[in-house]
Amino acid sequence: MIKLLVEPSGPLSGHIALHGAKNAVLPIMAACLLSEEASVIERVPKVADVTVMVEILRSLGVKVTVGKERLKIEPGKFSGTVAAYDLVSQMRASICVLGPLLARQGQARVSMPGGCVIGPRPIDLHLKGLEALGAVLSIEHGYIVASGRRLKGSDIQLVGTFGSSVLATGNVMMAATLAPGVTVIEHAACEPEVVDLANFLISMGARIEGQGTPVIRVEGVEKLHGSHYTIIPDRIECGTLMMATAITGGQVEIAGARIDHLNVVVDKLKEAGVIFDVRDDGVMVSAPNRLKGVDVTTQPYPGFPTDLQAPMLALMSTADGASVLTEKIYPERFMHVSELVRMGARIKREGSSALVRGVEQLSGAPVSGSDLRATAALVIAGLVAQNQTEVSGIEHLDRGYQGFEKYISSLGACIQRVPESSRTKKRELVSR
Ligand code: EPZ
């Protein structure tokens, strides 16, 4: 187990470039299964979830060559149809091999995704959407068992209690690309990562319209060819960096930022007092004065993303005044509240909301991250806490942020990665 030692860091400053989006590359890696031909994907983030997906593809008999920020995926006539428990249980996103396996092989056995600290992760919409295409699915001994030799286009309503589903939209869209006829997905997820997946599929020869809107139309084709594609920048990494900059009162230029992927987040941060100077290839973010508390409700895109709720809660913990953060996607996604309270934050849970009263100063403490976004939030809080904060659960962080501490340290933060066991004395940390 490893942990990060975070010292109060002073204002972050400098220039940083974003990595590719984890939540875009994972379904796009699965989409490569839809063709026999090789595909090359660029701007691939070096994160643990990508490593797991590489192992899943290899376990299916697919050749994967891993480069610096590049993958070459050569499915050929792979024979595998089983995504095994030991791999799938490490990462819920593995479920997005289900649609491509069904479309290519006519059958699939994919382990049910494991539980998750952010709350229940049902898969009813995945099953409903694939059944609408003519697949037969059942749950047997912890596996989703699917068959469907002849999928065909259909009209599908893909909405659940909590709105649209990103990966269910991806699964159905991928399966529909090779299903004869027309598939119309109503209440499709509109996230940029879904748009990126659709654009990748189109670059393989798929016929898709409406991506980015709640109605996606797919016309099935005979076969798809390989592609060479560059992943969109990671908007959640971008939002996390904006909040790290803001909490320290810093000034950072984020190259490659797609502000159009974060409109609601930028609006909320502006309301709190953060200043943005949008440039051709990115954005300058600064927060010269203490921020004021603002209210946030997470929603499906284009609403405020649930993946930035925890970093925003950390930011609001030191803002001037009160804020209410309400979770409409994962009502239980508040494991980070008790950890921030250990650091002196004044937060009260009320159902699916967290009520915050900003404090002048947090205090460093040993805290533990529960999911990747919660862990990032604790690091952000540690940047301005008095004395050292020890953040454990860094394996979560490594799932979705590439070299997070090096990244933030390049902007002046004092963060050190150490083995869990060491009682590291507080020492002058080289921050640059
Ligand atoms: C994706 O997960 C992201 N993961 C999540 O990011 C993100 O939090 C989530 O979308 C919401 O934006 C990846 O893309 C790999 P959903 P996904 O299906 O697709 C309910 C991170 O931190 N639902 O859009 O699994 C579900 O319970 C991760 O990077 C059903 O009811 O999420 C939730 O309340 C965490 N039935 C809501 O829909 C279903 O069949 C949205 O979930 C599926 C989902």
Residues whose N, C-alpha, C, O or C-beta is under 5 A from the ligand:
A	BS01	EPZ	N23 A93 P120 R121 P122 I123 D124 L125 H126 G160 T161 F162 G163 S164 S165 V166 L167 A168 T306 D307 I329 Y330 R373
